[in-house]
């Protein structure tokens, strides 16, 4: 996206325009992908939720995910799944570990390796 503004409204509008462009060419190909991987940008996650999944907020999207995971709802073929980038997630965890154990390299190293095993 080429813009100096990266707030939720701008991102949502840009994503709506992209969806409209794709649908105008061939409505049968929407969505052209089933999954979007993003960092922890709330603007982007909210934008995808609203523009592509018809949810007003990421929280509404998360409620839908919970209903799907608990078997109360099925995943629609038009839903674009939002996935958080694992590398960004691990980086955030490691930054917290370094902050909580600034003088204890052995503990920080051990926790970092444990986190690495999970991912």
N, C-alpha and C positions, 0 to 999 in steps of 0.2 A: 504494500500500500504506500503510495506516495502522498504524504501529507505531513504537515508540521503538527497536526493535532491527533492525538491518540487516545482520546477519551472514549467512554462507552458509546455515546451517541454517534460519534463520527465513525467508529469501527463498525457499529451496527448498520449504519446507513450504507457504508461501503460494501459490507457483506450482503445486504439486501440487493444492492445494485448488481453484484456479481451473480447472485442467484437468479435475478430477473433476466439478466443477459443470457445465462445458460438455458433457462426455461423458454425464452423467446426463440432460441435456435431449435431446441428439441425438448419438449416437456418430459418426455419419457426417460431422459437420462438423469433427471434429478432424483437423488443426489449423485453426483459423479464419483463420490468417495463415501465410504462408510465411517471413516475415523479421521479426526483431526488431532494432531499432537501439538500441544502448546506449552509454553512456559507458564509461569504463575501469573500471567497478565489477566487481571480481573476484567479489564475492558474487553479483551479478546474472548474470554470465556462467556461473559455476559452477551457479547455481540453474537457469538455462534448460537447461544441458547435462544436468543430472541429472533435473529434474522433467519436462521436455518432450521431451528426446531420449534419455533412458535411459542417459546416460553418467555415470560416477561423478565425473569431473572435467572441467574445460575442456580439459585436456591429452588426454584420451581423445577428446573432440570434435575437437580439432585433428588428431589422428592420423587420424580418420575423414575429415576434410576433405582431408588429404594423399592418402589412398587414392583419394578421388573425383577429385581434380585430376590424379592420375597414371594414371587409368583402371583402377585395380584394384578399384574399387567404384563402384556407381551411387548417386545421391542418392535416398533413400527419400521417397515422397510424404508420409510422416508426420514428416519432419525439419523442424524450425524452424531456419532459418539465422540465425546470430548475426552481426550487422554492427556494427562500431565506428563511432561518429559521427565523420565527417570533421572537423567543426569542433573537437571535443575533441582530435583527433589533431594538427591544425595548431597549435592553441593550445599544446599540449605542446612541439612542435618549436620554436615561436617563443620560448617561455620558455627553452628550452635555448640557443638562439642568443643571446638577450640575456645569459644567464649567462656564456657563453664569450667574448662580445665586448662587455663592458660599456662600454668606452671607444672602440669603433670603430663608430660609427653607420652609416657607409657600407657596411661589410662586413655588418653585421647586416641592413641594409635590402636589400642584394643577395641574401643568402641567403633572407630572408623572401619576396622576390618569386619566387625560383626554386622554393621550396616551394609557393607559391601557384599556380604554373604546373602543377605536378604534380597538384594537386587541382582 
